[in-house]
Amino acid sequence: MVDEALTRTDADAPGPTGQVIFVLLWVVIALIPFPHATTIMEGCYYLAMALTLGEIVRHRDVGWLRTPFFLPVAMFSAWAFFGLFFAIDLKTSLHDFRTNLLEYIALYLALVRVVDSRKRFLAIVWVLVISCSLASLIELYRFYVAGGHSLSERFILSDSEYPVGEFGFKMFYAAILALALLRRRRLTGGELAGALACLVALLTTVVMVQTRAILLAAPFACLALFWRQKRILWVAVILTLTVGLAVLLHFRQQDTTTRNGYIARLTINYISLLVVKDHPLTGIGFGISTYGDSKFIDHQAYMARVPKLFRKPDEPISNPHDMWLDVAVRTGLVGLVLFAALIFTAFREGWAVATLGGDEEIRMFGGTIVALLISFCIYGLFQPVFLGHLDMLLCLGLALLTCVSRWPPDPDASVWLG
């Protein structure tokens, strides 16, 4: 678990700067499900980072270096930086190294510094749950009510540039957190009604999105959420499997392109393996879009090397449809091992909190974060995750885990189904 010496730091003391940083980060988290609010999000983010840097310098605080994530993150970051010298698209790799790695490390640091109490932790969780619920209700209304579509039709976003699977996973992530809020015994009537309403809206969206990767992740998330309560566990697993199978069977009956989708995914993943074979050590560079850019990757040449059984010649190549292949393509096999070490550390720390936490609420939130990590990893086996703020959810999960592990025990913090 996280070093107990980190339970309080100078930065944890209440102060106007810390409060401003917290509010700014609260807004950043609230805007995760709204892809067109990037200007506001970036403004709040950069202001929060500037204030955080000022606090670190003023307090000379390096306590965050003693978190269990420091070593794996530092090693992965160092290797990714080393790979920049061999990147085939240096400009894009430099940009994404800053925006998709260094900035998330800074976000993690800022969150664990200011989310110094259960109250602030819950405020972060609540705002993500509520904002995702609002986004889901808005999109459901646009498609089924304003758009006049039948409820038997698969939900599609009004913005065709925003992948529906990505949207659905954000709703699933928030649904797991909403369930955690409902399990707390110290809820007012309004909080209970609000969390229940959010959970219904979020789960409705997840079902209507019909993304197979999310439905596959659901039973495994239940294992982490209810492993102490065997009867509840079996009910939850059977229920999620039943709903998932029903949705998938209906989806396959309605969608005649399912087989083509499988072949397309196999084509992209096979090409990804070929790229890793050709760039095994450092990968092609940290740039996310480099893989899909024909100026740097000869897609036709790679397509010709794909066996006919897995080949879909007209398939556009954009990103690897697998989180692990994506990391291997961009950072090589060494980077893949280092990234796997980071994920392993997260699971180890999450399991420690879930089993050894000082009170029921700590253990419950530890199991919840393990469920989030499981869901992210399973979804990442089938879909791109390092874009559209999905990777921010991974960063947020690690930060929440660090925050929970710092809580002092509270004998009154009991939960339902603990």
Secondary structure as the mmCIF struct_conf table of DSSP 4:
data_model
#
loop_
_struct_conf.conf_type_id
_struct_conf.id
_struct_conf.beg_label_comp_id
_struct_conf.beg_label_asym_id
_struct_conf.beg_label_seq_id
_struct_conf.end_label_comp_id
_struct_conf.end_label_asym_id
_struct_conf.end_label_seq_id
HELX_RH_3T_P HELX_RH_3T_P1 GLU A 4 LEU A 6
BEND BEND1 THR A 7 THR A 7
HELX_RH_3T_P HELX_RH_3T_P2 ASP A 10 ASP A 12
BEND BEND2 ALA A 13 ALA A 13
HELX_RH_AL_P HELX_RH_AL_P1 PRO A 16 ALA A 30
TURN_TY1_P TURN_TY1_P1 LEU A 31 PRO A 33
TURN_TY1_P TURN_TY1_P2 PRO A 35 HIS A 36
HELX_RH_AL_P HELX_RH_AL_P2 THR A 38 HIS A 59
TURN_TY1_P TURN_TY1_P3 ARG A 60 ARG A 60
HELX_RH_3T_P HELX_RH_3T_P3 GLY A 63 ARG A 66
BEND BEND3 THR A 67 THR A 67
TURN_TY1_P TURN_TY1_P4 PRO A 68 PHE A 69
HELX_RH_AL_P HELX_RH_AL_P3 PHE A 70 GLY A 83
HELX_RH_3T_P HELX_RH_3T_P4 LEU A 84 PHE A 86
BEND BEND4 ILE A 88 ASP A 89
HELX_RH_AL_P HELX_RH_AL_P4 LEU A 90 PHE A 97
HELX_RH_PI_P HELX_RH_PI_P1 ARG A 98 LEU A 102
HELX_RH_AL_P HELX_RH_AL_P5 GLU A 103 VAL A 114
BEND BEND5 SER A 117 SER A 117
HELX_RH_AL_P HELX_RH_AL_P6 ARG A 118 LEU A 140
HELX_RH_PI_P HELX_RH_PI_P2 TYR A 141 ALA A 146
BEND BEND6 GLY A 147 GLY A 147
TURN_TY1_P TURN_TY1_P5 LEU A 151 SER A 152
BEND BEND7 GLU A 153 GLU A 153
HELX_LH_PP_P HELX_LH_PP_P1 ARG A 154 PHE A 155
BEND BEND8 SER A 158 ASP A 159
TURN_TY1_P TURN_TY1_P6 SER A 160 GLU A 161
BEND BEND9 TYR A 162 TYR A 162
HELX_RH_AL_P HELX_RH_AL_P7 VAL A 164 ARG A 183
STRN STRN1 ARG A 184 ARG A 184
BEND BEND10 ARG A 185 ARG A 185
HELX_RH_AL_P HELX_RH_AL_P8 GLY A 189 VAL A 209
TURN_TY1_P TURN_TY1_P7 GLN A 210 GLN A 210
HELX_RH_AL_P HELX_RH_AL_P9 ARG A 212 PHE A 226
TURN_TY1_P TURN_TY1_P8 TRP A 227 ARG A 228
HELX_RH_AL_P HELX_RH_AL_P10 LYS A 230 GLN A 254
TURN_TY1_P TURN_TY1_P9 THR A 256 THR A 257
HELX_RH_AL_P HELX_RH_AL_P11 THR A 258 ASP A 278
BEND BEND11 HIS A 279 HIS A 279
TURN_TY1_P TURN_TY1_P10 PRO A 280 THR A 282
BEND BEND12 ILE A 284 ILE A 284
BEND BEND13 PHE A 286 PHE A 286
BEND BEND14 ILE A 288 THR A 290
TURN_TY1_P TURN_TY1_P11 TYR A 291 GLY A 292
TURN_TY1_P TURN_TY1_P12 SER A 294 PHE A 296
BEND BEND15 ILE A 297 ILE A 297
HELX_RH_AL_P HELX_RH_AL_P12 HIS A 299 ALA A 304
TURN_TY1_P TURN_TY1_P13 ARG A 305 ARG A 305
BEND BEND16 VAL A 306 VAL A 306
HELX_RH_3T_P HELX_RH_3T_P5 LYS A 308 PHE A 310
TURN_TY1_P TURN_TY1_P14 PRO A 313 ASP A 314
HELX_LH_PP_P HELX_LH_PP_P2 GLU A 315 ILE A 317
BEND BEND17 ASN A 319 ASN A 319
BEND BEND18 HIS A 321 ASP A 322
HELX_RH_AL_P HELX_RH_AL_P13 MET A 323 LEU A 356
BEND BEND19 GLY A 358 ASP A 359
HELX_RH_AL_P HELX_RH_AL_P14 GLU A 360 GLY A 380
TURN_TY1_P TURN_TY1_P15 LEU A 381 PHE A 382
BEND BEND20 GLN A 383 GLN A 383
BEND BEND21 PHE A 386 LEU A 387
TURN_TY1_P TURN_TY1_P16 GLY A 388 HIS A 389
HELX_RH_AL_P HELX_RH_AL_P15 LEU A 390 SER A 405
TURN_TY1_P TURN_TY1_P17 ARG A 406 ARG A 406
HELX_LH_PP_P HELX_LH_PP_P3 TRP A 407 PRO A 409
TURN_TY1_P TURN_TY1_P18 PRO A 411 ASP A 412
STRN STRN2 VAL A 415 VAL A 415
TURN_TY1_P TURN_TY1_P19 TRP A 416 LEU A 417
#
